[in-house]
Structure formats: C-alpha cells, structure tokens
C-alpha cells in the first residue's frame, strides 16, 4: 500500500527519502564525530514537538547523565520558548530554536531526536530524522495509520539507525519483574485464561483543550503542516486551531482514545502472552461527545492462541468516567491473578482459593524469598444476602516488594540512551512495536462495522 505523507516543508521530502533506498547498513554508527572540547560520549539531543508529552519526556530525562541538549522544533512559538527556558534554567544551555523540523535536522549535528508531535506526524518526522543520521525515540502510537507505522520500520532497516517507540512499560522494572519472575519463571497464575484491561478517564479530564488565540499558529502555518487533512470544507482559523489543539478527536489526525490510551495496555497483552491475537470484535459509541469524530467509549475483545491454550482479552477505554479502578491490566489464571499498573496502588496479586498444597507452598516460598509480600488473607464479604453455593472463597492478597523511585518514562529513555552507546538493546524497537500495535489499528474499523475481524498476516505484520 502507498503511504501518502502530509506536506512536510518547503523541500521535497519524498525525493530526499529515496537517497537511502535499498541500503542495508551494518551495526549503527553509534555517535557522530564531536566538536573539539566536547565530552566523547555526550549524546546530542534534539526535540521535534514541544507540547505536553515533550514536557513529560524532558522531565523524565533531566537526571540522565551524558545528554547534551542542542535544539528543538515546534510550529508554536510559545512552546519553543517554554522548552528553551526549561533547558536554560536547568542546564544553563541555550538551545537553538526552529519552527521547521527539517531545517533543524539539516543545520544541527544531532545524535538522537525525540519525536512528540501529533500521531499523523510521527512517521514523517521519524523517517526524516532517521534519514538525517539520527537515532529516534518516538512516542506511541507509531503513526495514525498502519501504513505509516510500516514505513517507519522500513526507514529503521534502511538507515541502520535505532528507533525506540514510547511503550514505556516495556522498560518498567515492575512489568519486567512480573513477566520474567512471576509469570514465566514461577508461573504463579497457572494457566492464564482471561485478561482484562481498562483506562477509565473522568469527563472533566476529557474536555476540549483551549488556549489564548494570540499564542496559536496562523492559518497558513496550520494548513502547511496538515491540520486541515481530511476536512470536507475550507476550514476557518478557529476550526484549524481547534484541530491543532484537539487533534486526538479527528480521524485523519489520530486513532482516538483506543490509540491514545489503550495502546499502552493492549501492547502489554501481546508482550506478556508472546503472541498476536487471532481475532477481534469491538463496540464503540459517541455516547456523550456527539460532535467528535472518534468514539468516546470503546470496548473490544481479542482472542489469542497460546502454547498453553486459548486466551480472551477484554479491554475498555472510557472518557466519561474515572470509576472502576483507574487504569491497569489484569492477567487471570487458574492459580492466581495479577493486576498490574504503572501506579503501585493499582498493582495487586491474588492467589486463588482452593489451590493445592503444592501451589500454596510455592507462594509461601516466594514470600520467604522476598519475591512477594503477603498483604492479607481473603475475607468473605458475609452478610445476610450471601448464598454460599453461589460464591467462591475469597483469594489471599499479595503485593510486589518495593516501589519505583523513577518517573514512568525514565527507564525507557535510559534504555534508549544506553543502546545508542552500545551498552544495551532497545526494549521496544519499531519492528517489535509494530507487531504489538498492529491489532490496535483494527479496533475502530471493527467497532464501526460491528463485524468480527479474523486476523491474517496482512493485518498484523510489517
């Protein structure tokens, strides 16, 4: 399938991108030559996109040593000013500021670029940076389309540069420990039969974003950078600015809540099971936000065939309520259940009641070794309305030892920086990210059509 890029800049990006076509490089050239006096292992970093997600990434990386902040690009002057000020106050460094990402890449000597632009710009900006000789850390989703994501994998392969995708749970010690120690090594869930996941967000956190008009880009700039893509009429300045601030609401600019929120968690389903799903059914609605293009609430069910047996995974993303326990993933097995989240408060582990003595002994040994902490024995709810024959005995509750002292994105960025230095391997490169993200691109079509999708290689692979 052909991938039509948005209009990138005043130069011809497509002709530029063919310079490396067919090239297969060996191990990446880790760091470019440094100017005189610069530390030999300093990594020169540039940013493309300086909005809220950029702030999250920057705050997560400020304590990582050996990073030299060089430049930033954004089409909004106010955001560039904030980024300049944050770096200046923290590191006493004056970065270069650009309105055009391609101009930044042409003029600056950079080792790595962080891409935190709207989803429909992820593929063009990532490809542009890779072909400029930079390693790339790109926020998820990889793109607003599966074709865009595939083009990123091709560019990574073609240039030989590293491309980490921002599924930060892949580097989270809690998630790594749970997968390797609890699920794989000790198999505390027994056979995993079902998975549940959710991200429930309050209505108050789902409202339209607004900003002072005098700080927003002008109409010609917003059209140049594709914020009118997919519109069926000539957009007014007000409409263009709404799209700029609220691009997640528009089908031609993003994948909606299932991509914005659900992608992190559905990625965990596929990672933990080690396989891709075989089918998908979904339902969604514009239940409250009637004028938005994307569904405001989506529910979906994936089927998996694993070596241990069939698994069903249910996922919901709600933007109209935060009730129901926030955001987490739950892996439910015959001997135990693991509820896991980036938030420690949502992470709980339960041993099934009525397990064999051998299973109970195994859990006791894990507690003795410090692998688990027992929180409480199961307590029956009781009450006059309890019918014993209807209820199973409540499970015992456990937790993981220790918490996390770092911000959620820090470990993933550390892995990216260490990989550039040749001291690690990426935990979520573009190829592995696409294999995990691919099913997500089909949720909205399944919900729109109300038909089950049986996955084939064409649906899921690079």
GICOR-V628941 format. One record per residue. N is the residue number from 0. RES is the residue in one small letter. PHI is phi in radians with two decimals (* if undefined). OMEGA is omega in whole degrees, 0 to 359 (* if undefined). Layout:
BEGIN
N/RES/PHI/OMEGA
N/RES/PHI/OMEGA
END
This chain:
BEGIN
0/x/*/177
1/x/-1.42/178
2/x/-1.98/180
3/x/-1.54/179
4/x/-1.33/170
5/x/-1.10/176
6/x/-1.07/192
7/x/-1.46/184
8/x/-2.98/179
9/x/-1.27/181
10/x/-1.80/182
11/x/-1.57/182
12/x/-1.16/185
13/x/-1.10/179
14/x/-1.18/178
15/x/-1.10/186
16/x/-1.24/180
17/x/-1.44/183
18/x/-1.07/182
19/x/-1.75/185
20/x/-1.04/177
21/x/1.42/181
22/x/-1.42/173
23/x/-2.09/184
24/x/-1.66/176
25/x/-1.40/179
26/x/-1.02/184
27/x/-1.05/170
28/x/-1.25/195
29/x/-1.10/181
30/x/-2.32/178
31/x/-1.31/178
32/x/-1.08/183
33/x/-1.71/175
34/x/-1.23/184
35/x/-1.02/176
36/x/1.58/181
37/x/-1.42/177
38/x/-0.98/188
39/x/-1.10/184
40/x/-1.88/173
41/x/-1.09/177
42/x/-1.81/183
43/x/-1.50/190
44/x/-2.01/171
45/x/-2.18/180
46/x/-2.04/170
47/x/-2.03/186
48/x/1.70/185
49/x/-2.20/179
50/x/-1.52/185
51/x/-1.09/181
52/x/-1.18/173
53/x/-1.03/180
54/x/-1.07/178
55/x/-1.07/181
56/x/-1.14/181
57/x/-1.08/179
58/x/-1.11/179
59/x/-1.41/186
60/x/-1.98/186
61/x/-1.12/181
62/x/-1.72/177
63/x/-1.45/184
64/x/-1.29/172
65/x/1.43/176
66/x/-1.83/177
67/x/-1.99/183
68/x/-1.46/190
69/x/-1.97/190
70/x/-2.75/177
71/x/-2.56/179
72/x/-2.28/175
73/x/-2.82/180
74/x/-1.47/182
75/x/-1.97/184
76/x/-1.02/183
77/x/-1.09/179
78/x/-1.18/177
79/x/-1.06/179
80/x/-1.11/179
81/x/-1.11/180
82/x/-1.12/177
83/x/-1.01/182
84/x/-1.14/181
85/x/-1.13/180
86/x/-1.26/179
87/x/-1.10/183
88/x/-1.24/183
89/x/-1.51/189
90/x/-2.12/183
91/x/0.94/181
92/x/-2.11/176
93/x/-1.70/179
94/x/-1.39/174
95/x/-1.43/182
96/x/-2.06/182
97/x/-2.35/172
98/x/-1.54/184
99/x/-2.09/184
100/x/-1.14/182
101/x/-1.15/177
102/x/-1.10/177
103/x/-1.05/182
104/x/-1.17/180
105/x/-1.31/188
106/x/-1.65/186
107/x/-1.85/173
108/x/-1.58/184
109/x/-2.12/173
110/x/-1.62/186
111/x/-2.52/179
112/x/-2.27/175
113/x/-1.82/183
114/x/-1.81/179
115/x/-2.38/179
116/x/-1.72/175
117/x/-1.00/188
118/x/-0.93/185
119/x/-1.25/175
120/x/-1.78/183
121/x/-1.02/182
122/x/-1.13/179
123/x/-1.02/182
124/x/-1.20/179
125/x/-1.12/180
126/x/-1.08/179
127/x/-1.01/182
128/x/-1.24/178
129/x/-1.05/183
130/x/-1.34/171
131/x/-1.51/177
132/x/1.59/182
133/x/-1.81/165
134/x/-1.34/188
135/x/-2.26/166
136/x/-1.93/183
137/x/-2.01/177
138/x/-1.11/173
139/x/-1.42/342
140/x/-1.05/180
141/x/-1.01/183
142/x/-2.77/173
143/x/-1.45/179
144/x/-2.33/176
145/x/-1.13/179
146/x/-1.10/177
147/x/-1.09/179
148/x/-1.10/179
149/x/-1.11/179
150/x/-1.14/178
151/x/-1.22/177
152/x/-1.09/179
153/x/-1.07/180
154/x/-1.18/177
155/x/-1.06/180
156/x/-1.15/185
157/x/-1.18/184
158/x/-1.59/183
159/x/1.31/179
160/x/-1.57/180
161/x/-1.41/178
162/x/-2.45/179
163/x/-1.65/177
164/x/-1.81/192
165/x/-1.34/169
166/x/-1.49/194
167/x/-1.20/177
168/x/-1.09/179
169/x/-1.09/178
170/x/-1.94/183
171/x/-1.32/182
172/x/-0.98/179
173/x/-1.11/181
174/x/-1.24/179
175/x/-1.13/179
176/x/-1.10/181
177/x/-1.09/181
178/x/-1.18/188
179/x/-1.31/187
180/x/-1.52/187
181/x/-1.56/185
182/x/-1.47/184
183/x/-1.37/187
184/x/-1.32/186
185/x/-1.75/174
186/x/0.85/186
187/x/-1.23/176
188/x/-1.41/190
189/x/1.24/174
190/x/-1.54/177
191/x/-1.26/183
192/x/-1.90/184
193/x/-2.37/173
194/x/-2.27/171
195/x/-2.14/174
196/x/-2.60/179
197/x/-2.75/167
198/x/-2.42/180
199/x/-1.80/184
200/x/-2.06/185
201/x/-1.15/177
202/x/-0.99/181
203/x/-1.14/180
204/x/-1.65/186
205/x/-2.03/183
206/x/-1.37/176
207/x/-1.04/175
208/x/-1.50/178
209/x/-2.25/178
210/x/-2.68/178
211/x/-1.11/184
212/x/-0.99/186
213/x/-1.26/177
214/x/-1.77/185
215/x/-1.59/180
216/x/-1.09/179
217/x/-1.39/186
218/x/-1.05/183
219/x/-1.13/177
220/x/-1.18/181
221/x/-1.15/176
222/x/-1.21/179
223/x/-0.99/183
224/x/-1.73/163
225/x/1.44/181
226/x/-1.34/171
227/x/-1.73/181
228/x/-1.00/176
229/x/1.49/180
230/x/-1.27/182
231/x/-1.72/177
232/x/-2.71/177
233/x/-1.21/187
234/x/-1.43/174
235/x/-1.31/177
236/x/-1.03/180
237/x/-1.10/179
238/x/-1.16/178
239/x/-1.08/180
240/x/-1.20/175
241/x/-1.12/178
242/x/-1.13/179
243/x/-1.09/182
244/x/-1.40/188
245/x/-2.17/184
246/x/-1.04/181
247/x/-1.17/182
248/x/-1.50/192
249/x/-1.94/186
250/x/-1.14/181
251/x/-1.43/183
252/x/-2.06/184
253/x/-2.81/177
254/x/-1.76/178
255/x/1.38/185
256/x/-1.01/182
257/x/-1.15/175
258/x/-1.49/186
259/x/-1.12/183
260/x/-1.87/187
261/x/-1.20/185
262/x/-1.02/180
263/x/-1.02/189
264/x/-1.52/176
265/x/-1.12/173
266/x/-0.99/180
267/x/-1.18/176
268/x/-0.93/185
269/x/-1.19/180
270/x/-1.15/183
271/x/-1.16/180
272/x/-1.37/179
273/x/1.34/179
274/x/-2.46/173
275/x/-1.63/180
276/x/-1.23/179
277/x/-1.71/181
278/x/-2.75/183
279/x/-2.61/166
280/x/-2.31/188
281/x/-2.63/176
282/x/-2.46/179
283/x/-2.68/180
284/x/-2.72/169
285/x/-1.63/192
286/x/-1.32/182
287/x/-2.18/181
288/x/-1.53/189
289/x/-1.12/187
290/x/-1.57/180
291/x/-1.42/181
292/x/-1.26/182
293/x/-1.51/172
294/x/-1.06/174
295/x/-1.60/176
296/x/-2.41/182
297/x/-2.38/173
298/x/-2.26/181
299/x/-2.60/178
300/x/-2.27/174
301/x/-1.82/172
302/x/-1.87/179
303/x/-2.21/168
304/x/-1.95/180
305/x/-1.89/177
306/x/-1.01/180
307/x/-1.54/181
308/x/2.45/183
309/x/-1.34/178
310/x/-2.31/173
311/x/-1.94/180
312/x/-2.16/178
313/x/-1.78/177
314/x/-2.38/174
315/x/-2.34/171
316/x/-2.20/182
317/x/-2.12/178
318/x/-2.03/182
319/x/-2.15/177
320/x/-2.79/175
321/x/-1.85/181
322/x/-1.24/177
323/x/1.65/171
324/x/1.71/173
325/x/1.24/183
326/x/-2.22/181
327/x/-2.92/171
328/x/-2.16/183
329/x/-2.20/179
330/x/-1.87/191
331/x/-1.92/183
332/x/-2.18/184
333/x/-1.24/182
334/x/-2.07/180
335/x/-2.96/179
336/x/-2.27/177
337/x/-2.01/168
338/x/-1.69/185
339/x/-2.29/182
340/x/-2.71/170
341/x/-1.13/177
342/x/-1.61/182
343/x/-1.05/182
344/x/-1.11/181
345/x/-1.62/184
346/x/-1.69/181
347/x/-2.49/181
348/x/-2.25/185
349/x/-2.26/173
350/x/-1.64/181
351/x/-1.05/175
352/x/-1.23/175
353/x/1.32/178
354/x/-1.26/182
355/x/-1.20/177
356/x/-1.05/180
357/x/-1.12/178
358/x/-1.16/179
359/x/-1.07/178
360/x/-1.08/179
361/x/-1.08/180
362/x/-1.13/178
363/x/-1.07/180
364/x/-1.18/177
365/x/-1.14/176
366/x/-1.16/181
367/x/-1.10/180
368/x/-1.44/181
369/x/1.47/179
370/x/-1.33/177
371/x/-2.23/171
372/x/-2.10/177
373/x/-1.43/183
374/x/-1.67/184
375/x/-2.86/171
376/x/-1.31/181
377/x/-1.08/179
378/x/-2.03/178
379/x/-1.15/181
380/x/-1.16/179
381/x/1.16/179
382/x/1.79/183
383/x/-1.16/183
384/x/-1.58/181
385/x/-1.30/176
386/x/-2.05/190
387/x/-0.97/184
388/x/-1.23/180
389/x/-1.55/193
390/x/-2.00/170
391/x/-1.53/176
392/x/-1.10/182
393/x/-1.19/182
394/x/-1.42/172
395/x/-1.29/182
396/x/-1.88/179
397/x/-2.29/175
398/x/-2.45/177
399/x/-1.50/179
400/x/-1.31/174
401/x/1.33/178
402/x/-1.96/179
403/x/-1.86/181
404/x/-1.71/182
405/x/-1.81/175
406/x/-1.17/187
407/x/-0.97/183
408/x/-1.54/189
409/x/-1.09/182
410/x/-1.05/181
411/x/-1.21/177
412/x/-1.19/176
413/x/-1.02/178
414/x/-1.10/178
415/x/-1.10/181
416/x/-1.13/179
417/x/-1.11/179
418/x/-1.20/176
419/x/-1.06/180
420/x/-1.37/180
421/x/1.40/184
422/x/-1.84/181
423/x/-2.74/173
424/x/-2.01/181
425/x/-0.99/177
426/x/-1.42/179
427/x/-2.66/178
428/x/-1.29/187
429/x/-1.05/181
430/x/-1.15/179
431/x/-1.18/178
432/x/-1.11/180
433/x/-1.12/179
434/x/-1.02/181
435/x/-1.50/181
436/x/-1.34/190
437/x/-0.88/180
438/x/-1.07/184
439/x/-1.18/180
440/x/-1.10/184
441/x/-1.72/183
442/x/-1.17/180
443/x/-1.07/176
444/x/-1.03/179
445/x/-1.15/179
446/x/-1.22/178
447/x/-1.15/184
448/x/-1.46/184
449/x/1.00/178
450/x/-2.14/176
451/x/-1.25/176
452/x/-1.78/173
453/x/-1.64/187
454/x/-1.30/172
455/x/-2.17/177
456/x/-1.02/181
457/x/-1.11/178
458/x/-1.28/201
459/x/-2.02/193
460/x/-2.00/185
461/x/-1.30/*
END
